[in-house]
Amino acid sequence: MLTSGFTNAPVSRFLVFWVVAGALLASLTDTRYYIHIEVVPHLWVYGQFWRLLTWQICYTNSTEVLFAAMAFYHLRVIERLWGTRKFASFLLSTLPYTTLLPPLLLALILRPLTFNRLNHLPAGPTPLIFALLVQYHAAIPHIYKYKIAAFAPSSTTTSSTLLTTGITLTSKTLSYILPAQLALSQLPGSAVAAAVGWAVGTAYRRDLLPYALTWRVPGWMVGEKRGEGGREGFEGLRRRLEAEREAGSGLATGILAQGGEGGQQRRRRTLGQMVVEQFRGAGGGG
C-alpha cells in the first residue's frame, strides 16, 4: 500500500484525472457558472433543479483542483486496501447521499435558519472526498509521530506552554490538511459539503445506509473476468509478496541473480510454500 504511483488503484487514477480534466473542460467551454448552486435564484426562481445532480462534477478554480487532486492521490491507499471493486462500489453507493443531501440541507433547513444568509453551495466533489477520508481515518494507521515546537524544552522551566511542548503530528497529517483546505475554501457552503460527506462516510462504516455496505458493482465494470477474480487476486498477492521478499534479500539488485534456470525456479514459489517457509524459518531460529 506504500507503493508510489497508481499501482492497483485504477479508480483513484481516474478520479485524479477527472478532477483536472473536468475543471479544464468547464473552463474551456465557459460552463463553470452552471455547476455551483445558489438557492436563490437557481432553485426557487429559475427552477434549475438539474443543478442538484451536477454540482459535484468538477471544481471551478485552480486552488481547489490542486488540493482535490492531491487528496484523491493520498486516499488511493483505500482502494489498495479494499480492492478496486469494493472501492468503486463505495463511491457509487454513497453518491446519491453525497449529491442530494448537501443542497437539500442547505435549501430546506440551513437557509431558513440563517434568515436567507446561507445561500451558496460551491461546486466540486468535496463530500465524496470527506466520505473517503472517514475510511482512511478508521482503517489506515499512522507510521510515525513527530513534534513541532518553537523552543526546545528546558529543565529549568516549570510551566509548559504551547511554544515549549509543541504540536504532535503524525504521518497522516498531510492527508487531513489537504481536504481541510477544501472545507475552508468557500465558507460556509464548503464546510456544509464537508460535514455532510463526513456524516455519510461514518454512516457507511456503521452500516446505516441501506444495502450500501454489501452491494457490489458487477465485476466487468472494474475489469474482472468471470470466474477468475479470486485466482487473479491470489496471483497478484503472490507476486507482490515475492517482489517485497526479493527486494529485502537483495534479489532485486542482482546480488543473488546467478543460478540460471534453477534460480528462477527456486524463486517462483506458491503462496502456500512461502507461508510454510516462514514458519520453518521461525522454528529454525528458535
C-alpha positions as CSV (number, residue, x, y, z in Angstrom):
1,M,0.0,0.0,0.0
2,L,3.0,2.3,0.3
3,T,3.9,1.9,-3.4
4,S,4.2,5.2,-5.2
5,G,2.0,6.0,-8.2
6,F,-1.3,4.4,-9.1
7,T,-0.3,0.7,-8.9
8,N,-3.5,-1.3,-8.2
9,A,-5.6,1.9,-8.0
10,P,-7.2,2.5,-11.4
11,V,-10.3,4.2,-10.0
12,S,-8.2,6.6,-8.0
13,R,-6.2,7.4,-11.1
14,F,-9.4,8.2,-13.0
15,L,-10.6,10.5,-10.1
16,V,-7.4,12.4,-10.2
17,F,-7.5,12.7,-14.0
18,W,-11.1,13.8,-14.0
19,V,-10.6,16.5,-11.3
20,V,-8.1,18.1,-13.5
21,A,-9.7,17.4,-16.9
22,G,-13.2,18.3,-15.7
23,A,-12.1,21.7,-14.5
24,L,-10.2,22.3,-17.7
25,L,-13.1,21.3,-19.8
26,A,-15.5,23.6,-17.8
27,S,-13.1,26.5,-18.2
28,L,-12.6,25.9,-22.0
29,T,-16.4,25.6,-22.6
30,D,-17.2,28.5,-20.3
31,T,-19.7,26.4,-18.3
32,R,-18.3,27.0,-14.8
33,Y,-21.3,29.2,-14.0
34,Y,-23.7,26.3,-14.5
35,I,-22.2,24.0,-11.8
36,H,-22.4,25.7,-8.4
37,I,-25.7,26.2,-6.6
38,E,-27.3,29.4,-5.4
39,V,-30.6,28.5,-3.8
40,V,-32.0,31.9,-4.9
41,P,-32.2,32.3,-7.8
42,H,-31.1,28.9,-9.3
43,L,-33.6,26.7,-7.5
44,W,-36.5,28.8,-6.2
45,V,-36.6,31.4,-9.0
46,Y,-35.3,29.7,-12.2
47,G,-36.3,26.2,-11.3
48,Q,-32.9,24.7,-12.3
49,F,-33.2,21.6,-10.2
50,W,-30.9,19.7,-12.5
51,R,-28.1,21.5,-10.6
52,L,-28.9,19.1,-7.7
53,L,-27.4,16.3,-9.8
54,T,-24.5,18.1,-11.5
55,W,-22.9,20.3,-8.8
56,Q,-20.3,17.6,-7.9
57,I,-19.0,17.2,-11.4
58,C,-15.9,19.3,-11.0
59,Y,-14.3,22.2,-9.2
60,T,-14.2,25.7,-10.7
61,N,-11.0,27.2,-9.5
62,S,-7.4,26.1,-9.7
63,T,-6.7,26.0,-6.0
64,E,-9.4,23.6,-5.3
65,V,-8.4,21.5,-8.3
66,L,-4.9,21.2,-6.9
67,F,-5.9,20.2,-3.3
68,A,-8.6,17.8,-4.6
69,A,-6.2,16.0,-6.9
70,M,-3.6,15.7,-4.1
71,A,-6.3,14.5,-1.7
72,F,-7.5,11.7,-4.1
73,Y,-3.9,10.7,-4.6
74,H,-3.3,10.3,-0.9
75,L,-6.5,8.4,-0.4
76,R,-5.7,5.9,-3.1
77,V,-4.5,3.6,-0.3
78,I,-8.1,2.9,0.5
79,E,-8.6,1.3,-3.0
80,R,-5.5,-0.8,-2.5
81,L,-6.8,-1.9,0.9
82,W,-10.3,-2.7,-0.2
83,G,-9.7,-3.7,-3.8
84,T,-11.0,-1.9,-6.9
85,R,-14.4,-3.5,-6.9
86,K,-15.3,-2.6,-3.3
87,F,-13.8,0.9,-3.7
88,A,-15.9,1.6,-6.8
89,S,-19.0,0.2,-5.0
90,F,-18.4,2.6,-2.2
91,L,-18.3,5.6,-4.5
92,L,-21.4,4.6,-6.3
93,S,-23.5,3.6,-3.3
94,T,-22.7,6.8,-1.4
95,L,-23.1,9.1,-4.5
96,P,-26.8,9.7,-4.1
97,Y,-26.3,10.8,-0.5
98,T,-23.3,13.0,-1.1
99,T,-25.0,14.5,-4.1
100,L,-28.5,15.2,-2.8
101,L,-28.1,15.8,0.9
102,P,-25.9,19.0,0.9
103,P,-28.2,21.1,-1.5
104,L,-31.4,19.9,0.2
105,L,-30.0,20.5,3.6
106,L,-28.9,24.0,2.5
107,A,-32.2,24.9,0.8
108,L,-34.7,23.4,3.2
109,I,-33.1,23.8,6.6
110,L,-29.9,25.9,6.9
111,R,-31.1,28.8,4.7
112,P,-34.3,29.4,6.6
113,L,-32.5,29.0,9.9
114,T,-29.9,31.7,8.9
115,F,-32.6,34.1,7.6
116,N,-31.6,33.5,4.0
117,R,-27.9,34.4,4.6
118,L,-26.6,30.9,3.8
119,N,-27.4,30.6,0.1
120,H,-24.3,29.4,-1.8
121,L,-23.0,25.8,-2.3
122,P,-19.7,25.7,-4.2
123,A,-19.1,23.1,-6.9
124,G,-16.9,20.1,-6.5
125,P,-16.9,16.6,-5.0
126,T,-15.9,17.7,-1.5
127,P,-18.5,15.4,0.2
128,L,-17.0,12.4,-1.7
129,I,-13.5,13.3,-0.5
130,F,-14.6,13.6,3.1
131,A,-16.6,10.3,2.9
132,L,-13.3,8.7,1.8
133,L,-11.4,10.5,4.5
134,V,-13.5,8.7,7.1
135,Q,-12.5,5.4,5.8
136,Y,-8.9,6.5,5.7
137,H,-9.1,7.7,9.3
138,A,-10.6,4.5,10.6
139,A,-8.6,1.9,8.5
140,I,-5.1,3.3,8.0
141,P,-2.8,3.5,11.0
142,H,-0.1,6.2,11.2
143,I,3.5,5.1,10.7
144,Y,5.3,7.6,12.9
145,K,4.8,10.7,15.0
146,Y,6.8,13.9,15.3
147,K,6.6,17.1,17.3
148,I,7.0,20.7,16.2
149,A,7.9,23.3,18.8
150,A,9.2,26.8,18.7
151,F,11.7,26.2,21.5
152,A,13.5,23.2,23.0
153,P,12.1,22.3,26.4
154,S,14.4,23.4,29.3
155,S,14.9,21.7,32.6
156,T,14.6,25.0,34.5
157,T,11.2,25.8,33.0
158,T,8.4,24.8,35.3
159,S,5.4,26.0,33.3
160,S,4.7,24.3,30.0
161,T,3.3,26.4,27.1
162,L,2.4,25.6,23.5
163,L,5.8,27.1,22.4
164,T,7.7,24.6,24.5
165,T,5.5,21.5,24.4
166,G,4.9,21.8,20.7
167,I,2.3,20.2,18.5
168,T,2.4,16.4,17.9
169,L,1.7,15.4,14.3
170,T,1.7,12.0,12.5
171,S,2.5,10.7,9.1
172,K,-1.2,11.1,8.2
173,T,-1.4,14.8,9.0
174,L,-0.9,15.9,5.4
175,S,-3.7,13.7,4.3
176,Y,-6.0,15.6,6.6
177,I,-4.7,19.1,5.8
178,L,-5.5,18.8,2.0
179,P,-9.2,18.1,2.5
180,A,-9.3,20.7,5.3
181,Q,-8.3,23.3,2.7
182,L,-11.3,22.3,0.6
183,A,-13.6,22.5,3.6
184,L,-12.4,26.1,4.3
185,S,-12.1,27.3,0.7
186,Q,-15.5,28.8,0.3
187,L,-17.1,29.1,3.7
188,P,-19.7,28.4,4.8
189,G,-21.0,26.3,1.9
190,S,-17.8,24.3,1.5
191,A,-17.9,23.4,5.3
192,V,-21.5,22.2,4.9
193,A,-20.5,19.9,2.0
194,A,-17.5,18.6,4.0
195,A,-19.7,17.9,7.1
196,V,-22.3,16.0,5.1
197,G,-19.5,14.0,3.4
198,W,-18.1,13.0,6.8
199,A,-21.5,12.1,8.1
200,V,-22.2,9.9,5.0
201,G,-18.8,8.2,5.4
202,T,-19.5,7.5,9.1
203,A,-22.9,6.1,8.3
204,Y,-21.5,3.8,5.6
205,R,-18.9,2.5,8.1
206,R,-21.6,1.8,10.7
207,D,-23.8,0.1,8.1
208,L,-26.6,2.7,8.4
209,L,-27.0,3.2,4.7
210,P,-29.4,0.6,3.2
211,Y,-27.6,-2.1,1.2
212,A,-24.6,0.2,0.7
213,L,-22.1,-1.9,2.7
214,T,-22.9,-5.2,1.0
215,W,-23.7,-4.1,-2.6
216,R,-21.0,-4.5,-5.2
217,V,-20.7,-3.3,-8.8
218,P,-20.5,-6.0,-11.5
219,G,-17.0,-7.4,-11.9
220,W,-16.8,-6.5,-15.5
221,M,-17.1,-2.8,-14.6
222,V,-13.7,-2.9,-12.9
223,G,-12.0,-5.3,-15.4
224,E,-12.6,-8.6,-13.5
225,K,-13.2,-11.7,-15.6
226,R,-15.9,-14.1,-14.7
227,G,-14.6,-17.0,-12.5
228,E,-11.1,-15.6,-12.4
229,G,-11.4,-12.8,-9.8
230,G,-10.3,-14.9,-6.8
231,R,-7.4,-16.7,-8.7
232,E,-6.1,-13.4,-10.1
233,G,-6.3,-11.8,-6.7
234,F,-4.2,-14.5,-5.1
235,E,-1.8,-14.5,-8.0
236,G,-1.4,-10.7,-7.6
237,L,-0.8,-11.1,-3.9
238,R,1.8,-13.8,-4.5
239,R,3.6,-11.6,-7.0
240,R,3.7,-8.7,-4.6
241,L,4.9,-10.9,-1.7
242,E,7.7,-12.2,-3.9
243,A,8.7,-8.7,-5.1
244,E,8.9,-7.5,-1.5
245,R,10.8,-10.5,-0.3
246,E,13.3,-10.2,-3.2
247,A,13.7,-6.5,-2.6
248,G,14.5,-7.2,1.1
249,S,17.0,-10.0,0.4
250,G,18.9,-8.3,-2.4
251,L,17.5,-10.4,-5.3
252,A,16.1,-7.3,-6.9
253,T,19.5,-5.7,-7.1
254,G,21.1,-8.7,-8.8
255,I,23.2,-9.9,-5.8
256,L,21.7,-13.4,-5.9
257,A,20.7,-13.3,-9.6
258,Q,23.0,-16.1,-10.6
259,G,22.0,-19.7,-10.8
260,G,20.2,-19.6,-14.2
261,E,17.1,-21.5,-14.6
262,G,17.4,-23.3,-11.3
263,G,17.5,-19.9,-9.5
264,Q,14.4,-18.8,-11.4
265,Q,12.5,-22.0,-10.4
266,R,13.7,-21.6,-6.8
267,R,12.3,-18.0,-6.6
268,R,9.0,-18.9,-8.2
269,R,7.0,-20.5,-5.3
270,T,3.4,-20.7,-4.5
271,L,1.8,-18.7,-1.7
272,G,1.4,-21.8,0.4
273,Q,5.1,-22.7,0.1
274,M,6.1,-19.2,1.1
275,V,4.0,-19.4,4.2
276,V,5.4,-22.8,5.1
277,E,9.0,-21.4,4.7
278,Q,8.2,-18.6,7.0
279,F,7.1,-21.0,9.7
280,R,10.2,-23.2,9.1
281,G,12.4,-20.1,9.4
282,A,10.8,-19.1,12.7
283,G,11.2,-22.7,14.0
284,G,14.8,-22.9,13.0
285,G,15.6,-19.6,14.6
286,G,14.1,-20.7,17.9
